[in-house]
Amino acid sequence: MNKIEMLKTELNYIKNERIKKSAATFIEMLPDYFFRVAASSTGKYHPEFASGEGGLLRHSKVACYILNEILSSHTFGDDFTSDQKDLLRFAILVHDGFKHGVSEEEFTKHEHPLICATCLRSAKDKLDLTDDEIEYVASAIESHMGEWNKSNYSDIELALPTSKAQKIVHLADLLSSKKVLDVKFDGNEIRRD
């Protein structure tokens, strides 16, 4: 499986080559199941395109596309530097990278944002990012669940998004999970017609 090739379009949203290379390195560390499983283990929390084989990958691609569109507008994008935008693209691209845990479990792990952020911080020596950049990405990942930060199946309470960066990553994830969306795909690529 060529993980980089499967996310080539989304990686190319990232303009800074150093950040793009770091994102690619981290994508290689994602568990194989990320590229295979559905976005929702029950099927009730995501639109049709995010169900079935590869649904989580498609959800992540749509979230990345939505974030890229938001950041391309002056209304939102002018609040961020070019590098900050690239770091947010990195965050949304991998936000659900460990949705079923480090080793694949049957159901979504409520604490998956913490698992992903911890893995990112642990990969520090493999990434060409500053400590501040790693924290910027990790904090956006940790809070991407927004108000759905509690679960009846876990004692862990996830962080709420508080910064503009965290809120915009949450928004892209939230919008990409809405059942009203009808995004069409050719294979694993979003159709643009």
C-alpha positions as CSV (number, residue, x, y, z in Angstrom):
1,M,0.0,0.0,0.0
2,N,1.4,3.4,-1.0
3,K,0.0,5.6,1.7
4,I,1.6,8.8,0.3
5,E,0.1,8.2,-3.1
6,M,-3.4,7.8,-1.6
7,L,-3.1,11.2,-0.1
8,K,-1.0,12.9,-2.8
9,T,-3.7,15.5,-3.7
10,E,-4.2,16.6,-0.1
11,L,-0.4,16.7,0.6
12,N,-0.1,19.0,-2.4
13,Y,-2.3,21.5,-0.6
14,I,0.7,22.0,1.7
15,K,3.0,24.6,0.1
16,N,6.0,24.5,2.5
17,E,8.1,21.6,1.5
18,R,9.5,21.0,5.0
19,I,6.0,20.8,6.4
20,K,4.8,18.6,3.5
21,K,7.7,16.2,4.0
22,S,6.9,16.0,7.7
23,A,3.2,15.3,7.0
24,A,4.2,12.6,4.5
25,T,6.6,11.0,7.1
26,F,3.8,11.0,9.7
27,I,1.3,9.6,7.2
28,E,3.6,6.6,6.7
29,M,3.3,6.0,10.4
30,L,-0.5,5.7,10.3
31,P,-1.9,2.3,10.8
32,D,-2.9,0.5,7.6
33,Y,-6.6,0.3,8.8
34,F,-6.9,4.1,8.4
35,F,-6.9,3.6,4.6
36,R,-9.4,0.7,4.8
37,V,-12.1,1.2,7.5
38,A,-15.3,3.3,7.4
39,A,-15.4,6.7,9.0
40,S,-18.0,5.6,11.6
41,S,-18.0,2.1,13.0
42,T,-21.8,2.2,13.3
43,G,-22.5,4.1,10.1
44,K,-24.8,6.6,11.8
45,Y,-22.5,9.6,12.2
46,H,-21.1,10.3,8.7
47,P,-22.5,10.7,5.1
48,E,-22.7,8.0,2.5
49,F,-19.3,8.6,0.9
50,A,-17.7,8.0,4.3
51,S,-19.2,4.5,4.8
52,G,-17.8,1.2,3.7
53,E,-14.3,0.3,2.6
54,G,-12.0,3.4,2.6
55,G,-14.7,5.6,4.2
56,L,-12.3,7.1,6.8
57,L,-9.8,8.0,4.1
58,R,-12.6,9.7,2.1
59,H,-13.8,11.5,5.2
60,S,-10.3,12.8,5.8
61,K,-9.9,13.9,2.2
62,V,-13.2,15.8,2.3
63,A,-12.3,17.4,5.6
64,C,-9.0,18.5,4.1
65,Y,-10.7,19.9,1.0
66,I,-13.2,21.8,3.2
67,L,-10.4,23.2,5.4
68,N,-8.4,24.2,2.3
69,E,-11.4,26.1,0.9
70,I,-12.0,27.9,4.3
71,L,-8.4,28.9,4.5
72,S,-8.5,30.1,0.9
73,S,-11.1,32.8,1.8
74,H,-9.9,36.1,3.1
75,T,-12.5,36.0,5.8
76,F,-10.8,33.1,7.6
77,G,-7.5,32.7,5.8
78,D,-6.1,36.1,6.6
79,D,-6.0,35.2,10.3
80,F,-3.2,32.7,9.5
81,T,0.3,32.8,8.0
82,S,1.1,30.5,5.1
83,D,3.0,28.1,7.4
84,Q,0.1,28.0,9.9
85,K,-2.3,27.1,7.1
86,D,0.0,24.3,6.1
87,L,0.2,23.0,9.7
88,L,-3.6,23.1,9.9
89,R,-3.8,21.1,6.7
90,F,-1.4,18.6,8.2
91,A,-3.6,18.4,11.4
92,I,-6.9,17.8,9.5
93,L,-5.3,15.3,7.2
94,V,-4.2,13.0,10.1
95,H,-6.8,14.0,12.7
96,D,-8.5,10.5,12.6
97,G,-5.3,8.6,11.9
98,F,-5.7,6.5,15.0
99,K,-9.5,6.4,15.2
100,H,-9.5,2.7,16.1
101,G,-6.4,2.9,18.4
102,V,-2.8,2.1,17.7
103,S,-3.7,-1.5,17.0
104,E,-7.0,-1.8,15.2
105,E,-10.0,-2.2,17.5
106,E,-13.5,-2.9,16.4
107,F,-15.0,0.4,17.4
108,T,-13.9,4.1,17.4
109,K,-11.8,4.9,20.4
110,H,-13.1,8.1,22.1
111,E,-9.6,9.2,23.0
112,H,-8.3,8.8,19.4
113,P,-7.4,12.5,19.2
114,L,-5.1,12.1,22.2
115,I,-3.6,8.9,20.7
116,C,-2.8,10.7,17.4
117,A,-1.4,13.8,19.2
118,T,0.8,11.6,21.4
119,C,2.1,9.7,18.4
120,L,2.9,13.0,16.6
121,R,4.8,14.2,19.6
122,S,6.6,10.9,19.9
123,A,7.7,11.2,16.2
124,K,9.4,14.6,16.9
125,D,12.8,13.3,15.9
126,K,11.5,12.0,12.6
127,L,9.8,15.3,11.6
128,D,11.4,18.5,10.5
129,L,9.1,20.7,12.6
130,T,9.9,22.9,15.6
131,D,8.5,22.1,19.0
132,D,6.0,25.0,18.6
133,E,4.9,23.6,15.2
134,I,4.4,20.1,16.6
135,E,2.3,21.6,19.4
136,Y,0.3,23.7,17.0
137,V,-0.6,20.5,15.0
138,A,-1.1,18.3,18.1
139,S,-3.4,20.8,19.9
140,A,-5.6,21.1,16.7
141,I,-5.8,17.3,16.6
142,E,-6.5,16.9,20.3
143,S,-9.5,19.3,20.2
144,H,-11.0,18.3,16.8
145,M,-14.0,16.6,18.4
146,G,-15.3,19.9,19.7
147,E,-18.4,19.6,21.9
148,W,-18.4,15.8,21.5
149,N,-15.5,15.6,23.9
150,K,-17.2,13.2,26.4
151,S,-18.3,9.6,26.0
152,N,-20.3,7.1,28.0
153,Y,-17.6,4.6,27.1
154,S,-14.6,6.5,28.5
155,D,-13.7,8.5,31.5
156,I,-11.5,10.7,29.4
157,E,-12.7,14.2,28.6
158,L,-11.1,15.7,25.5
159,A,-10.0,19.3,25.1
160,L,-12.5,21.7,23.7
161,P,-11.2,23.9,20.8
162,T,-10.4,27.4,22.1
163,S,-8.0,29.0,19.6
164,K,-8.9,30.0,16.1
165,A,-6.7,27.3,14.7
166,Q,-8.4,24.6,16.8
167,K,-11.8,25.9,16.0
168,I,-11.2,25.9,12.3
169,V,-9.9,22.3,12.3
170,H,-13.0,21.2,14.3
171,L,-15.3,23.1,11.8
172,A,-13.7,21.3,8.8
173,D,-14.2,17.9,10.6
174,L,-17.7,18.8,11.6
175,L,-18.8,19.9,8.1
176,S,-17.2,16.8,6.5
177,S,-19.3,14.6,8.8
178,K,-22.7,16.0,7.9
179,K,-25.0,13.5,6.2
180,V,-26.4,16.3,3.9
181,L,-23.1,16.2,2.0
182,D,-23.1,14.3,-1.2
183,V,-19.4,14.4,-2.3
184,K,-18.7,12.2,-5.4
185,F,-15.5,10.3,-5.8
186,D,-13.6,8.7,-8.7
187,G,-11.7,5.9,-6.8
188,N,-10.1,7.7,-3.9
189,E,-10.2,11.2,-5.5
190,I,-12.9,13.8,-5.0
191,R,-14.6,14.5,-8.3
192,R,-14.3,18.2,-9.2
193,D,-17.0,18.4,-11.9
